Amino acid sequence: MQQYIEERILELANYTIMTRATVRETASKYGISKSTVHKDLQDRLPVLNPNLYHGVNEILMLNKSERHIRGGLATRNKYMCQSKCG
């Protein structure tokens, strides 16, 4: 694996752990695709640093279990704004 990819993976992992960010938030922060973030954290990180992977994986699984709630809130906020703003 190339050095810059390893550095990116570790930076993404540390950011995810420190902020408990979602894949989408992490991708937005670093200006890369969600697919790249997911590939780095799920496939490449376990090979590079298994201990760090366990911490990241806990956060990713928590975010996955809560995504339906965030989606519902986003939809609610969208329609609340449309009724007030429009």
ZAMITOR-217793 format. One record per residue: x, y, z of N, C-alpha, C, O, CB in turn; residue number from 0; residue in one letter. Coordinates in steps of 0.1 Angstrom, whole numbers, plus 5000, padded with zeros to 4 digits. Glycine has a CB too. Example, Ala and Ser with C-alpha at 12.3 -4.5 7.8 and 13.67 -1.06 7.14 Angstrom:
% ZAMITOR-217793
+--------+---------+------+---------+----------+-------+--------+---------+------+--------+---------+------+---------+----------+-------+-----+------+
: n.east : n.north : n.up : ca.east : ca.north : ca.up : c.east : c.north : c.up : o.east : o.north : o.up : cb.east : cb.north : cb.up : pos : code :
+--------+---------+------+---------+----------+-------+--------+---------+------+--------+---------+------+---------+----------+-------+-----+------+
:   5132 :    4943 : 5078 :    5123 :     4955 :  5078 :   5132 :    4967 : 5078 :   5142 :    4967 : 5085 :    5113 :     4955 :  5090 :   0 :    a :
:   5128 :    4978 : 5071 :    5137 :     4989 :  5071 :   5129 :    5000 : 5079 :   5134 :    5011 : 5080 :    5141 :     4994 :  5057 :   1 :    s :
+--------+---------+------+---------+----------+-------+--------+---------+------+--------+---------+------+---------+----------+-------+-----+------+
This chain:
% ZAMITOR-217793
+--------+---------+------+---------+----------+-------+--------+---------+------+--------+---------+------+---------+----------+-------+-----+------+
: n.east : n.north : n.up : ca.east : ca.north : ca.up : c.east : c.north : c.up : o.east : o.north : o.up : cb.east : cb.north : cb.up : pos : code :
+--------+---------+------+---------+----------+-------+--------+---------+------+--------+---------+------+---------+----------+-------+-----+------+
:   5009 :    4988 : 5000 :    5000 :     5000 :  5000 :   5009 :    5012 : 5000 :   5019 :    5013 : 5007 :    4990 :     5000 :  5012 :   0 :    m :
:   5005 :    5022 : 4992 :    5013 :     5034 :  4991 :   5012 :    5043 : 5004 :   5002 :    5042 : 5011 :    5009 :     5043 :  4980 :   1 :    q :
:   5023 :    5050 : 5007 :    5024 :     5057 :  5020 :   5012 :    5067 : 5021 :   5007 :    5069 : 5032 :    5037 :     5065 :  5020 :   2 :    q :
:   5009 :    5075 : 5011 :    4998 :     5085 :  5012 :   4985 :    5078 : 5015 :   4976 :    5085 : 5022 :    4997 :     5093 :  5000 :   3 :    y :
:   4982 :    5067 : 5010 :    4970 :     5060 :  5013 :   4970 :    5055 : 5028 :   4959 :    5057 : 5035 :    4968 :     5047 :  5004 :   4 :    i :
:   4981 :    5050 : 5033 :    4981 :     5046 :  5047 :   4979 :    5058 : 5056 :   4972 :    5057 : 5066 :    4995 :     5040 :  5050 :   5 :    e :
:   4985 :    5070 : 5053 :    4983 :     5082 :  5061 :   4969 :    5086 : 5060 :   4963 :    5090 : 5071 :    4992 :     5093 :  5055 :   6 :    e :
:   4962 :    5086 : 5049 :    4948 :     5090 :  5047 :   4939 :    5081 : 5056 :   4930 :    5085 : 5063 :    4944 :     5089 :  5033 :   7 :    r :
:   4942 :    5067 : 5055 :    4934 :     5058 :  5063 :   4935 :    5061 : 5078 :   4925 :    5061 : 5085 :    4939 :     5043 :  5060 :   8 :    i :
:   4947 :    5063 : 5083 :    4949 :     5066 :  5097 :   4942 :    5079 : 5101 :   4936 :    5080 : 5112 :    4963 :     5066 :  5101 :   9 :    l :
:   4943 :    5089 : 5092 :    4937 :     5102 :  5095 :   4922 :    5101 : 5095 :   4915 :    5106 : 5104 :    4941 :     5112 :  5084 :  10 :    e :
:   4916 :    5093 : 5086 :    4902 :     5091 :  5085 :   4897 :    5084 : 5098 :   4887 :    5087 : 5104 :    4898 :     5083 :  5073 :  11 :    l :
:   4905 :    5073 : 5102 :    4901 :     5065 :  5113 :   4901 :    5074 : 5126 :   4892 :    5073 : 5134 :    4911 :     5053 :  5115 :  12 :    a :
:   4912 :    5082 : 5128 :    4913 :     5090 :  5140 :   4902 :    5101 : 5140 :   4896 :    5103 : 5151 :    4927 :     5097 :  5140 :  13 :    n :
:   4899 :    5107 : 5129 :    4888 :     5117 :  5128 :   4875 :    5110 : 5132 :   4867 :    5116 : 5139 :    4887 :     5123 :  5114 :  14 :    y :
:   4872 :    5098 : 5126 :    4860 :     5091 :  5129 :   4858 :    5088 : 5144 :   4847 :    5090 : 5150 :    4859 :     5078 :  5121 :  15 :    t :
:   4869 :    5084 : 5150 :    4869 :     5081 :  5164 :   4867 :    5093 : 5173 :   4859 :    5093 : 5182 :    4881 :     5073 :  5169 :  16 :    i :
:   4874 :    5104 : 5170 :    4874 :     5116 :  5178 :   4860 :    5123 : 5177 :   4855 :    5128 : 5187 :    4885 :     5126 :  5173 :  17 :    m :
:   4854 :    5123 : 5165 :    4842 :     5130 :  5163 :   4829 :    5122 : 5163 :   4818 :    5127 : 5163 :    4843 :     5138 :  5151 :  18 :    t :
:   4831 :    5108 : 5162 :    4820 :     5099 :  5161 :   4812 :    5102 : 5148 :   4800 :    5101 : 5148 :    4811 :     5099 :  5173 :  19 :    r :
:   4819 :    5106 : 5138 :    4813 :     5110 :  5125 :   4808 :    5098 : 5117 :   4813 :    5087 : 5118 :    4823 :     5118 :  5117 :  20 :    a :
:   4798 :    5101 : 5109 :    4794 :     5091 :  5099 :   4803 :    5091 : 5087 :   4812 :    5100 : 5086 :    4779 :     5095 :  5095 :  21 :    t :
:   4801 :    5081 : 5079 :    4809 :     5080 :  5067 :   4807 :    5093 : 5058 :   4816 :    5098 : 5052 :    4806 :     5067 :  5059 :  22 :    v :
:   4795 :    5097 : 5057 :    4791 :     5108 :  5049 :   4798 :    5121 : 5054 :   4803 :    5129 : 5046 :    4776 :     5110 :  5048 :  23 :    r :
:   4798 :    5123 : 5067 :    4804 :     5135 :  5073 :   4819 :    5135 : 5071 :   4825 :    5145 : 5068 :    4801 :     5135 :  5088 :  24 :    e :
:   4825 :    5123 : 5073 :    4839 :     5121 :  5071 :   4843 :    5124 : 5056 :   4853 :    5131 : 5054 :    4844 :     5107 :  5075 :  25 :    t :
:   4835 :    5119 : 5047 :    4838 :     5121 :  5033 :   4837 :    5136 : 5029 :   4845 :    5141 : 5022 :    4829 :     5113 :  5024 :  26 :    a :
:   4827 :    5143 : 5035 :    4825 :     5157 :  5032 :   4837 :    5165 : 5038 :   4842 :    5174 : 5031 :    4812 :     5161 :  5038 :  27 :    s :
:   4841 :    5162 : 5050 :    4852 :     5169 :  5056 :   4865 :    5168 : 5048 :   4872 :    5178 : 5047 :    4854 :     5163 :  5070 :  28 :    k :
:   4868 :    5156 : 5043 :    4881 :     5154 :  5036 :   4879 :    5155 : 5021 :   4889 :    5154 : 5013 :    4886 :     5140 :  5039 :  29 :    y :
:   4867 :    5158 : 5016 :    4866 :     5160 :  5001 :   4868 :    5148 : 4993 :   4873 :    5149 : 4982 :    4875 :     5171 :  4997 :  30 :    g :
:   4864 :    5136 : 4998 :    4865 :     5124 :  4990 :   4852 :    5117 : 4991 :   4843 :    5121 : 4998 :    4876 :     5115 :  4996 :  31 :    i :
:   4850 :    5107 : 4983 :    4838 :     5100 :  4982 :   4835 :    5091 : 4994 :   4844 :    5087 : 5001 :    4837 :     5091 :  4969 :  32 :    s :
:   4822 :    5088 : 4996 :    4818 :     5079 :  5007 :   4823 :    5065 : 5004 :   4827 :    5058 : 5013 :    4802 :     5079 :  5008 :  33 :    k :
:   4824 :    5061 : 4991 :    4829 :     5048 :  4988 :   4844 :    5047 : 4992 :   4848 :    5036 : 4997 :    4828 :     5046 :  4973 :  34 :    s :
:   4852 :    5057 : 4990 :    4866 :     5057 :  4994 :   4867 :    5056 : 5009 :   4875 :    5048 : 5014 :    4873 :     5070 :  4989 :  35 :    t :
:   4859 :    5064 : 5016 :    4860 :     5063 :  5031 :   4856 :    5050 : 5036 :   4863 :    5044 : 5044 :    4850 :     5074 :  5037 :  36 :    v :
:   4845 :    5044 : 5030 :    4841 :     5031 :  5035 :   4851 :    5020 : 5032 :   4854 :    5012 : 5040 :    4827 :     5027 :  5028 :  37 :    h :
:   4857 :    5021 : 5020 :    4867 :     5011 :  5016 :   4879 :    5012 : 5025 :   4885 :    5002 : 5029 :    4871 :     5013 :  5001 :  38 :    k :
:   4883 :    5024 : 5028 :    4895 :     5026 :  5036 :   4892 :    5021 : 5050 :   4901 :    5014 : 5056 :    4899 :     5041 :  5037 :  39 :    d :
:   4881 :    5024 : 5056 :    4878 :     5021 :  5070 :   4874 :    5006 : 5072 :   4877 :    5000 : 5082 :    4867 :     5029 :  5076 :  40 :    l :
:   4867 :    5000 : 5062 :    4863 :     4986 :  5064 :   4872 :    4976 : 5058 :   4873 :    4965 : 5064 :    4849 :     4985 :  5057 :  41 :    q :
:   4879 :    4979 : 5047 :    4887 :     4969 :  5041 :   4902 :    4971 : 5043 :   4909 :    4961 : 5045 :    4885 :     4969 :  5026 :  42 :    d :
:   4907 :    4983 : 5043 :    4921 :     4985 :  5044 :   4926 :    4987 : 5058 :   4937 :    4983 : 5061 :    4925 :     4998 :  5036 :  43 :    r :
:   4918 :    4993 : 5066 :    4922 :     4996 :  5080 :   4925 :    4983 : 5088 :   4935 :    4983 : 5096 :    4912 :     5004 :  5087 :  44 :    l :
:   4917 :    4973 : 5087 :    4920 :     4961 :  5095 :   4934 :    4955 : 5092 :   4940 :    4949 : 5101 :    4909 :     4950 :  5092 :  45 :    p :
:   4938 :    4956 : 5080 :    4952 :     4951 :  5076 :   4962 :    4960 : 5082 :   4973 :    4956 : 5086 :    4953 :     4950 :  5061 :  46 :    v :
:   4960 :    4973 : 5081 :    4970 :     4983 :  5085 :   4971 :    4984 : 5101 :   4982 :    4985 : 5106 :    4966 :     4997 :  5080 :  47 :    l :
:   4959 :    4985 : 5108 :    4959 :     4986 :  5122 :   4947 :    4980 : 5128 :   4937 :    4987 : 5130 :    4960 :     5002 :  5126 :  48 :    n :
:   4947 :    4967 : 5132 :    4936 :     4960 :  5137 :   4930 :    4966 : 5149 :   4917 :    4966 : 5151 :    4939 :     4946 :  5139 :  49 :    p :
:   4938 :    4971 : 5158 :    4933 :     4977 :  5171 :   4924 :    4990 : 5168 :   4914 :    4992 : 5174 :    4944 :     4981 :  5180 :  50 :    n :
:   4929 :    4998 : 5159 :    4922 :     5010 :  5155 :   4909 :    5007 : 5148 :   4899 :    5014 : 5150 :    4931 :     5019 :  5147 :  51 :    l :
:   4910 :    4996 : 5140 :    4898 :     4992 :  5133 :   4886 :    4988 : 5142 :   4875 :    4992 : 5140 :    4901 :     4980 :  5124 :  52 :    y :
:   4889 :    4982 : 5153 :    4879 :     4978 :  5163 :   4871 :    4991 : 5168 :   4859 :    4990 : 5170 :    4884 :     4970 :  5174 :  53 :    h :
:   4879 :    5001 : 5171 :    4873 :     5013 :  5176 :   4864 :    5020 : 5165 :   4853 :    5025 : 5168 :    4883 :     5023 :  5181 :  54 :    g :
:   4869 :    5020 : 5153 :    4862 :     5026 :  5142 :   4849 :    5018 : 5139 :   4839 :    5023 : 5136 :    4871 :     5027 :  5129 :  55 :    v :
:   4851 :    5005 : 5139 :    4840 :     4996 :  5136 :   4828 :    4997 : 5145 :   4816 :    4997 : 5141 :    4844 :     4981 :  5136 :  56 :    n :
:   4831 :    5000 : 5158 :    4820 :     5002 :  5168 :   4812 :    5014 : 5164 :   4800 :    5014 : 5165 :    4826 :     5004 :  5182 :  57 :    e :
:   4819 :    5025 : 5160 :    4812 :     5037 :  5156 :   4804 :    5035 : 5143 :   4793 :    5040 : 5142 :    4822 :     5049 :  5154 :  58 :    i :
:   4810 :    5028 : 5134 :    4803 :     5026 :  5121 :   4790 :    5017 : 5123 :   4780 :    5020 : 5117 :    4812 :     5019 :  5111 :  59 :    l :
:   4791 :    5007 : 5132 :    4780 :     4999 :  5135 :   4769 :    5007 : 5142 :   4757 :    5005 : 5140 :    4784 :     4987 :  5143 :  60 :    m :
:   4773 :    5016 : 5151 :    4763 :     5024 :  5158 :   4756 :    5033 : 5149 :   4744 :    5035 : 5149 :    4770 :     5032 :  5169 :  61 :    l :
:   4764 :    5040 : 5140 :    4758 :     5049 :  5130 :   4749 :    5041 : 5120 :   4738 :    5046 : 5117 :    4769 :     5055 :  5121 :  62 :    n :
:   4752 :    5029 : 5117 :    4744 :     5021 :  5108 :   4731 :    5018 : 5115 :   4720 :    5018 : 5109 :    4751 :     5008 :  5104 :  63 :    k :
:   4731 :    5015 : 5128 :    4719 :     5012 :  5136 :   4710 :    5024 : 5138 :   4698 :    5022 : 5140 :    4722 :     5005 :  5149 :  64 :    s :
:   4716 :    5036 : 5137 :    4708 :     5048 :  5139 :   4704 :    5055 : 5126 :   4698 :    5066 : 5127 :    4716 :     5057 :  5148 :  65 :    e :
:   4708 :    5050 : 5115 :    4706 :     5058 :  5103 :   4692 :    5060 : 5099 :   4688 :    5070 : 5094 :    4713 :     5051 :  5091 :  66 :    r :
:   4683 :    5050 : 5102 :    4669 :     5052 :  5099 :   4663 :    5064 : 5108 :   4654 :    5071 : 5103 :    4661 :     5039 :  5102 :  67 :    h :
:   4668 :    5066 : 5119 :    4664 :     5077 :  5128 :   4668 :    5090 : 5122 :   4660 :    5100 : 5121 :    4669 :     5075 :  5142 :  68 :    i :
:   4681 :    5091 : 5118 :    4686 :     5104 :  5112 :   4678 :    5107 : 5099 :   4675 :    5118 : 5096 :    4701 :     5102 :  5109 :  69 :    r :
:   4675 :    5096 : 5091 :    4668 :     5098 :  5079 :   4654 :    5104 : 5081 :   4649 :    5113 : 5074 :    4667 :     5085 :  5071 :  70 :    g :
:   4647 :    5098 : 5091 :    4634 :     5103 :  5095 :   4634 :    5117 : 5099 :   4625 :    5125 : 5096 :    4628 :     5094 :  5105 :  71 :    g :
:   4644 :    5121 : 5107 :    4645 :     5135 :  5112 :   4648 :    5144 : 5101 :   4643 :    5155 : 5100 :    4656 :     5136 :  5123 :  72 :    l :
:   4657 :    5140 : 5091 :    4660 :     5149 :  5080 :   4647 :    5151 : 5072 :   4645 :    5162 : 5067 :    4671 :     5142 :  5071 :  73 :    a :
:   4639 :    5141 : 5070 :    4627 :     5142 :  5062 :   4617 :    5151 : 5069 :   4611 :    5160 : 5063 :    4620 :     5129 :  5059 :  74 :    t :
:   4616 :    5150 : 5082 :    4607 :     5158 :  5091 :   4611 :    5173 : 5090 :   4603 :    5181 : 5087 :    4607 :     5153 :  5105 :  75 :    r :
:   4624 :    5175 : 5091 :    4629 :     5189 :  5090 :   4627 :    5195 : 5076 :   4624 :    5207 : 5075 :    4644 :     5189 :  5094 :  76 :    n :
:   4628 :    5187 : 5066 :    4626 :     5192 :  5052 :   4612 :    5197 : 5051 :   4610 :    5208 : 5046 :    4629 :     5180 :  5042 :  77 :    k :
:   4602 :    5189 : 5055 :    4588 :     5193 :  5054 :   4584 :    5203 : 5064 :   4575 :    5211 : 5061 :    4579 :     5180 :  5056 :  78 :    y :
:   4590 :    5204 : 5075 :    4587 :     5215 :  5085 :   4592 :    5228 : 5079 :   4585 :    5238 : 5080 :    4594 :     5212 :  5098 :  79 :    m :
:   4603 :    5228 : 5072 :    4609 :     5240 :  5066 :   4600 :    5244 : 5054 :   4597 :    5256 : 5052 :    4623 :     5238 :  5062 :  80 :    c :
:   4595 :    5235 : 5046 :    4587 :     5238 :  5035 :   4574 :    5244 : 5039 :   4569 :    5253 : 5032 :    4584 :     5225 :  5027 :  81 :    q :
:   4568 :    5240 : 5050 :    4555 :     5245 :  5055 :   4557 :    5259 : 5061 :   4549 :    5268 : 5059 :    4549 :     5236 :  5065 :  82 :    s :
:   4569 :    5262 : 5067 :    4572 :     5275 :  5073 :   4578 :    5284 : 5063 :   4574 :    5296 : 5063 :    4581 :     5273 :  5085 :  83 :    k :
:   4586 :    5279 : 5054 :    4593 :     5288 :  5045 :   4586 :    5291 : 5032 :   4588 :    5301 : 5026 :    4607 :     5282 :  5042 :  84 :    c :
:   4577 :    5282 : 5029 :    4570 :     5283 :  5016 :   4557 :    5287 : 5017 :   4550 :    5289 : 5007 :    4571 :     5271 :  5009 :  85 :    g :
+--------+---------+------+---------+----------+-------+--------+---------+------+--------+---------+------+---------+----------+-------+-----+------+
